[in-house]
Amino acid sequence: QLFWEKRLQGLSASDVSEQMIKSMELPKGLQGVGPGNTSDTLLSAVASALHTSTAPITGQNSAAVEKNPGVWLNTAQPLCKAFVVTDDDIR
């Protein structure tokens, strides 16, 4: 599916005592694109891309993806704007 991350929206992980696990905070430079994208949806997409592909993650390179993500989408990349990881992000 093209927007598979939407199916996971609103779900969260829990530990063995059924306490919800807090979601990670993403770097400020990592911004989602597409319809109704949240930070949790973006986290799912980036995590999936890291686990399922050996290609580098660069995000969506086309500015036109903002207008119509269904047409200008690079399906090999998560639904986020193109980004560069800085040393501050790693720290």
PyRosetta script that sets phi, psi and omega in degrees:
from pyrosetta import init, pose_from_sequence

init()
pose = pose_from_sequence("QLFWEKRLQGLSASDVSEQMIKSMELPKGLQGVGPGNTSDTLLSAVASALHTSTAPITGQNSAAVEKNPGVWLNTAQPLCKAFVVTDDDIR")
pose.set_psi(1, 147.8)
pose.set_omega(1, -176.6)
pose.set_phi(2, -69.0)
pose.set_psi(2, -47.0)
pose.set_omega(2, -179.2)
pose.set_phi(3, -111.9)
pose.set_psi(3, 55.4)
pose.set_omega(3, -175.2)
pose.set_phi(4, -61.8)
pose.set_psi(4, -26.7)
pose.set_omega(4, -178.3)
pose.set_phi(5, -61.9)
pose.set_psi(5, -27.5)
pose.set_omega(5, -179.0)
pose.set_phi(6, -62.4)
pose.set_psi(6, -29.4)
pose.set_omega(6, 179.5)
pose.set_phi(7, -66.3)
pose.set_psi(7, -28.6)
pose.set_omega(7, -178.3)
pose.set_phi(8, -89.8)
pose.set_psi(8, -5.0)
pose.set_omega(8, -177.2)
pose.set_phi(9, -62.1)
pose.set_psi(9, 132.6)
pose.set_omega(9, 179.5)
pose.set_phi(10, 91.1)
pose.set_psi(10, -9.9)
pose.set_omega(10, 177.3)
pose.set_phi(11, -92.8)
pose.set_psi(11, 149.0)
pose.set_omega(11, 176.7)
pose.set_phi(12, -143.1)
pose.set_psi(12, 159.6)
pose.set_omega(12, -179.1)
pose.set_phi(13, -82.2)
pose.set_psi(13, 154.5)
pose.set_omega(13, 175.2)
pose.set_phi(14, -137.7)
pose.set_psi(14, 156.1)
pose.set_omega(14, 179.6)
pose.set_phi(15, -87.2)
pose.set_psi(15, -173.5)
pose.set_omega(15, -175.3)
pose.set_phi(16, -65.0)
pose.set_psi(16, -24.5)
pose.set_omega(16, 177.9)
pose.set_phi(17, -91.0)
pose.set_psi(17, 13.1)
pose.set_omega(17, 177.5)
pose.set_phi(18, 63.8)
pose.set_psi(18, 25.8)
pose.set_omega(18, 172.5)
pose.set_phi(19, -87.2)
pose.set_psi(19, 133.5)
pose.set_omega(19, -179.3)
pose.set_phi(20, -66.8)
pose.set_psi(20, 136.3)
pose.set_omega(20, 177.9)
pose.set_phi(21, -89.1)
pose.set_psi(21, 130.3)
pose.set_omega(21, -179.8)
pose.set_phi(22, -65.0)
pose.set_psi(22, 143.0)
pose.set_omega(22, 179.1)
pose.set_phi(23, -76.8)
pose.set_psi(23, 153.7)
pose.set_omega(23, 177.7)
pose.set_phi(24, -70.7)
pose.set_psi(24, 156.5)
pose.set_omega(24, 171.8)
pose.set_phi(25, -95.8)
pose.set_psi(25, 129.3)
pose.set_omega(25, 179.4)
pose.set_phi(26, -87.1)
pose.set_psi(26, 153.0)
pose.set_omega(26, 176.0)
pose.set_phi(27, -58.5)
pose.set_psi(27, 150.4)
pose.set_omega(27, -177.7)
pose.set_phi(28, -63.2)
pose.set_psi(28, -27.6)
pose.set_omega(28, -179.9)
pose.set_phi(29, -73.5)
pose.set_psi(29, -12.2)
pose.set_omega(29, -178.6)
pose.set_phi(30, -94.8)
pose.set_psi(30, 105.2)
pose.set_omega(30, -175.8)
pose.set_phi(31, -122.1)
pose.set_psi(31, 135.4)
pose.set_omega(31, -179.3)
pose.set_phi(32, -77.9)
pose.set_psi(32, 156.7)
pose.set_omega(32, 173.2)
pose.set_phi(33, -129.7)
pose.set_psi(33, 161.4)
pose.set_omega(33, 177.2)
pose.set_phi(34, 104.8)
pose.set_psi(34, 176.3)
pose.set_omega(34, -174.3)
pose.set_phi(35, -71.2)
pose.set_psi(35, 123.1)
pose.set_omega(35, 174.2)
pose.set_phi(36, 59.7)
pose.set_psi(36, 34.6)
pose.set_omega(36, -178.0)
pose.set_phi(37, -76.0)
pose.set_psi(37, 130.5)
pose.set_omega(37, 176.2)
pose.set_phi(38, -115.5)
pose.set_psi(38, 170.6)
pose.set_omega(38, 179.7)
pose.set_phi(39, -65.5)
pose.set_psi(39, -33.3)
pose.set_omega(39, 178.0)
pose.set_phi(40, -68.0)
pose.set_psi(40, -39.2)
pose.set_omega(40, 177.5)
pose.set_phi(41, -64.7)
pose.set_psi(41, -42.6)
pose.set_omega(41, 179.0)
pose.set_phi(42, -64.3)
pose.set_psi(42, -41.4)
pose.set_omega(42, 177.7)
pose.set_phi(43, -60.0)
pose.set_psi(43, -42.7)
pose.set_omega(43, 177.4)
pose.set_phi(44, -61.8)
pose.set_psi(44, -42.2)
pose.set_omega(44, -178.7)
pose.set_phi(45, -67.3)
pose.set_psi(45, -42.6)
pose.set_omega(45, -179.9)
pose.set_phi(46, -68.1)
pose.set_psi(46, -43.8)
pose.set_omega(46, 179.0)
pose.set_phi(47, -60.9)
pose.set_psi(47, -42.4)
pose.set_omega(47, 178.7)
pose.set_phi(48, -63.7)
pose.set_psi(48, -42.6)
pose.set_omega(48, 179.8)
pose.set_phi(49, -63.9)
pose.set_psi(49, -37.3)
pose.set_omega(49, 178.3)
pose.set_phi(50, -66.7)
pose.set_psi(50, -34.8)
pose.set_omega(50, -176.5)
pose.set_phi(51, -86.8)
pose.set_psi(51, -23.0)
pose.set_omega(51, -173.9)
pose.set_phi(52, -106.9)
pose.set_psi(52, -5.6)
pose.set_omega(52, -176.1)
pose.set_phi(53, -136.7)
pose.set_psi(53, 148.6)
pose.set_omega(53, 174.8)
pose.set_phi(54, -97.3)
pose.set_psi(54, -4.5)
pose.set_omega(54, 179.2)
pose.set_phi(55, -75.5)
pose.set_psi(55, 152.0)
pose.set_omega(55, 176.9)
pose.set_phi(56, -66.9)
pose.set_psi(56, 150.2)
pose.set_omega(56, 177.8)
pose.set_phi(57, -96.1)
pose.set_psi(57, 118.4)
pose.set_omega(57, -178.7)
pose.set_phi(58, -117.8)
pose.set_psi(58, -15.0)
pose.set_omega(58, -176.1)
pose.set_phi(59, 87.3)
pose.set_psi(59, -174.0)
pose.set_omega(59, -179.5)
pose.set_phi(60, -81.8)
pose.set_psi(60, 119.1)
pose.set_omega(60, -175.6)
pose.set_phi(61, -84.2)
pose.set_psi(61, -19.0)
pose.set_omega(61, -177.3)
pose.set_phi(62, -88.3)
pose.set_psi(62, 131.3)
pose.set_omega(62, 176.1)
pose.set_phi(63, -70.7)
pose.set_psi(63, -20.6)
pose.set_omega(63, -178.7)
pose.set_phi(64, -70.9)
pose.set_psi(64, -14.6)
pose.set_omega(64, 179.8)
pose.set_phi(65, -62.1)
pose.set_psi(65, -25.3)
pose.set_omega(65, 177.1)
pose.set_phi(66, -64.9)
pose.set_psi(66, -35.9)
pose.set_omega(66, -177.3)
pose.set_phi(67, -76.6)
pose.set_psi(67, -43.9)
pose.set_omega(67, -178.0)
pose.set_phi(68, -150.3)
pose.set_psi(68, 89.0)
pose.set_omega(68, -176.2)
pose.set_phi(69, -63.0)
pose.set_psi(69, -25.4)
pose.set_omega(69, 179.4)
pose.set_phi(70, -69.2)
pose.set_psi(70, -24.2)
pose.set_omega(70, -177.7)
pose.set_phi(71, -96.0)
pose.set_psi(71, -44.9)
pose.set_omega(71, -171.7)
pose.set_phi(72, -99.1)
pose.set_psi(72, 23.7)
pose.set_omega(72, -174.0)
pose.set_phi(73, -86.5)
pose.set_psi(73, 132.3)
pose.set_omega(73, 169.5)
pose.set_phi(74, -92.2)
pose.set_psi(74, 103.8)
pose.set_omega(74, -173.0)
pose.set_phi(75, -68.7)
pose.set_psi(75, -13.4)
pose.set_omega(75, 178.3)
pose.set_phi(76, -82.1)
pose.set_psi(76, -6.3)
pose.set_omega(76, -177.8)
pose.set_phi(77, -120.5)
pose.set_psi(77, 149.9)
pose.set_omega(77, 177.4)
pose.set_phi(78, -67.9)
pose.set_psi(78, 164.1)
pose.set_omega(78, -178.4)
pose.set_phi(79, -79.3)
pose.set_psi(79, 74.0)
pose.set_omega(79, 176.2)
pose.set_phi(80, -143.3)
pose.set_psi(80, 157.6)
pose.set_omega(80, 177.1)
pose.set_phi(81, -66.8)
pose.set_psi(81, 154.3)
pose.set_omega(81, 177.0)
pose.set_phi(82, -57.5)
pose.set_psi(82, 140.9)
pose.set_omega(82, -176.3)
pose.set_phi(83, -145.1)
pose.set_psi(83, 163.9)
pose.set_omega(83, 175.0)
pose.set_phi(84, -127.3)
pose.set_psi(84, 133.1)
pose.set_omega(84, 178.3)
pose.set_phi(85, -83.0)
pose.set_psi(85, 125.2)
pose.set_omega(85, -179.6)
pose.set_phi(86, -101.0)
pose.set_psi(86, 169.0)
pose.set_omega(86, 176.9)
pose.set_phi(87, -62.1)
pose.set_psi(87, -36.1)
pose.set_omega(87, 177.5)
pose.set_phi(88, -63.2)
pose.set_psi(88, -37.5)
pose.set_omega(88, 176.8)
pose.set_phi(89, -61.8)
pose.set_psi(89, -40.2)
pose.set_omega(89, -179.0)
pose.set_phi(90, -68.4)
pose.set_psi(90, -41.3)
pose.set_omega(90, 178.4)
pose.set_phi(91, -62.7)
pose.dump_pdb("model.pdb")
